[in-house]
Amino acid sequence: MPANASLKYSLLDLSPIIQGGTPALSFQQTVTLAQHAEQWGYHRYWLAEHHNIPSVASAATSVLIGHVAGATKTMRIGSGGIMLPNHSPLVIAEQFGTLESLYPGRIDLGIGRAPGSDPLTAAALRRQSPRNADTFPDDLLELMHYFQPDDDQEGRPTRSDGLPSFPPPAVQAIPGRGLDIPVYLLGSSDFSARLAAKLGLPFAFASHFAPEALEIALQLYREQYVPSPRWPRPYVMVGLNVTLAATDQEARRLFTTVQQQFLSLVRGNPGQLPPPVDSMEGLWNEMERHHVHSRMRLAIAGSPQTARESFRRIIEVTQPDELILTASIYDLNARLESFRLAAELMRTL
């Protein structure tokens, strides 16, 4: 059983751009999926920041969060995540302060350390040097400070070198200051796990594309966790690629879309989200097949009956408080059906 007996399930959406589609179509489909997800009991709807990827439309993540929040009523909407090295902490505090002011009690701020892009795109984002990621802990502390309600130095976070990590009192996030915006740390390494533990923040592991370090990262996070006022105990989220259909055969066929997508990334030639194929045979060589399978080691593709045991095994090993489900499915109706079946399954686990 998970540490929290009430296991939450959330949905991660990259607003995929299908072959022959447009970002406008992707945003329409994102709203449709979010509205259905709210009806199906999903706790949170995550939207992720990526840049210069032909199959991902969610680059302006804060803007899209506002659009989805406006089209839904009660479901929490969050960033899964904002790649902080690309941004000024003050700007992100203002953006999410605006979102929380517009949709009070529904906005979550998930933060990541990776740039979500290639080096050339990072430079175009004015992230001038890869060393900017080295300032991530300080930037995160600064961002968290902007939400604090007063200017007293007592109790403020400090940097790893012991120096205060906040701007002069004259610099405030307006809106943002004093707002109750939960911060989550997302990652795929032990670095993020240790930092989340040190700061007493919830931690989401990106095992939907990088499962290798999952177990050791969660172990370190739990062992080193320092309780915080909002989070007196660790809170673990695990990302999963999930493709469900009425039959195993159909689910495996739908799953070839994400396999093709990862294959294009392996080859350094990403494109729009491709339609499924009957078989991957002949589309990849043995080395490519092995690489894609290693990235998809925890992916679940099958009928609900087949998927149930896979879910149980992952829950038993990781003991999550929340599962974050994602799926790269070409056809919108098939995507909706997959997330509907997943919600039904989650309620019975």
DAPE-V984976 format. One record per residue. RES is the residue in three letters. SS is DSSP state (H for helix, E for strand, - for the rest). Layout:
<<RES SS> <RES SS>>
This chain:
<<MET -> <PRO -> <ALA -> <ASN -> <ALA -> <SER -> <LEU -> <LYS E> <TYR E> <SER E> <LEU E> <LEU E> <ASP E> <LEU -> <SER -> <PRO E> <ILE -> <ILE E> <GLN -> <GLY -> <GLY -> <THR -> <PRO H> <ALA H> <LEU H> <SER H> <PHE H> <GLN H> <GLN H> <THR H> <VAL H> <THR H> <LEU H> <ALA H> <GLN H> <HIS H> <ALA H> <GLU H> <GLN H> <TRP -> <GLY -> <TYR -> <HIS -> <ARG E> <TYR E> <TRP E> <LEU E> <ALA -> <GLU -> <HIS -> <HIS -> <ASN -> <ILE -> <PRO -> <SER -> <VAL E> <ALA -> <SER -> <ALA -> <ALA -> <THR H> <SER H> <VAL H> <LEU H> <ILE H> <GLY H> <HIS H> <VAL H> <ALA H> <GLY H> <ALA H> <THR -> <LYS -> <THR -> <MET -> <ARG E> <ILE E> <GLY E> <SER E> <GLY E> <GLY E> <ILE E> <MET E> <LEU H> <PRO H> <ASN H> <HIS -> <SER -> <PRO H> <LEU H> <VAL H> <ILE H> <ALA H> <GLU H> <GLN H> <PHE H> <GLY H> <THR H> <LEU H> <GLU H> <SER H> <LEU H> <TYR -> <PRO -> <GLY -> <ARG -> <ILE E> <ASP E> <LEU E> <GLY E> <ILE E> <GLY E> <ARG -> <ALA -> <PRO -> <GLY -> <SER -> <ASP -> <PRO H> <LEU H> <THR H> <ALA H> <ALA H> <ALA H> <LEU -> <ARG -> <ARG -> <GLN -> <SER -> <PRO H> <ARG H> <ASN H> <ALA H> <ASP H> <THR H> <PHE H> <PRO H> <ASP H> <ASP H> <LEU H> <LEU H> <GLU H> <LEU H> <MET H> <HIS H> <TYR H> <PHE -> <GLN -> <PRO -> <ASP -> <ASP -> <ASP -> <GLN -> <GLU -> <GLY -> <ARG -> <PRO -> <THR E> <ARG -> <SER -> <ASP -> <GLY -> <LEU -> <PRO E> <SER -> <PHE -> <PRO -> <PRO -> <PRO -> <ALA -> <VAL -> <GLN -> <ALA -> <ILE -> <PRO -> <GLY -> <ARG -> <GLY -> <LEU -> <ASP -> <ILE -> <PRO E> <VAL E> <TYR E> <LEU E> <LEU E> <GLY E> <SER -> <SER -> <ASP H> <PHE H> <SER H> <ALA H> <ARG H> <LEU H> <ALA H> <ALA H> <LYS H> <LEU H> <GLY -> <LEU -> <PRO E> <PHE E> <ALA E> <PHE E> <ALA -> <SER -> <HIS -> <PHE -> <ALA -> <PRO -> <GLU -> <ALA -> <LEU H> <GLU H> <ILE H> <ALA H> <LEU H> <GLN H> <LEU H> <TYR H> <ARG H> <GLU H> <GLN H> <TYR -> <VAL -> <PRO -> <SER -> <PRO -> <ARG -> <TRP -> <PRO -> <ARG -> <PRO -> <TYR -> <VAL E> <MET E> <VAL E> <GLY E> <LEU E> <ASN E> <VAL E> <THR E> <LEU E> <ALA -> <ALA -> <THR -> <ASP H> <GLN H> <GLU H> <ALA H> <ARG H> <ARG H> <LEU H> <PHE H> <THR H> <THR H> <VAL H> <GLN H> <GLN H> <GLN H> <PHE H> <LEU H> <SER H> <LEU H> <VAL H> <ARG -> <GLY -> <ASN -> <PRO -> <GLY -> <GLN -> <LEU E> <PRO -> <PRO -> <PRO -> <VAL -> <ASP -> <SER -> <MET -> <GLU -> <GLY -> <LEU -> <TRP -> <ASN -> <GLU H> <MET H> <GLU H> <ARG H> <HIS H> <HIS H> <VAL H> <HIS H> <SER H> <ARG H> <MET -> <ARG -> <LEU -> <ALA -> <ILE E> <ALA E> <GLY E> <SER -> <PRO H> <GLN H> <THR H> <ALA H> <ARG H> <GLU H> <SER H> <PHE H> <ARG H> <ARG H> <ILE H> <ILE H> <GLU H> <VAL H> <THR H> <GLN -> <PRO -> <ASP -> <GLU E> <LEU E> <ILE E> <LEU E> <THR E> <ALA -> <SER -> <ILE -> <TYR -> <ASP -> <LEU H> <ASN H> <ALA H> <ARG H> <LEU H> <GLU H> <SER H> <PHE H> <ARG H> <LEU H> <ALA H> <ALA H> <GLU H> <LEU H> <MET H> <ARG H> <THR H> <LEU ->>
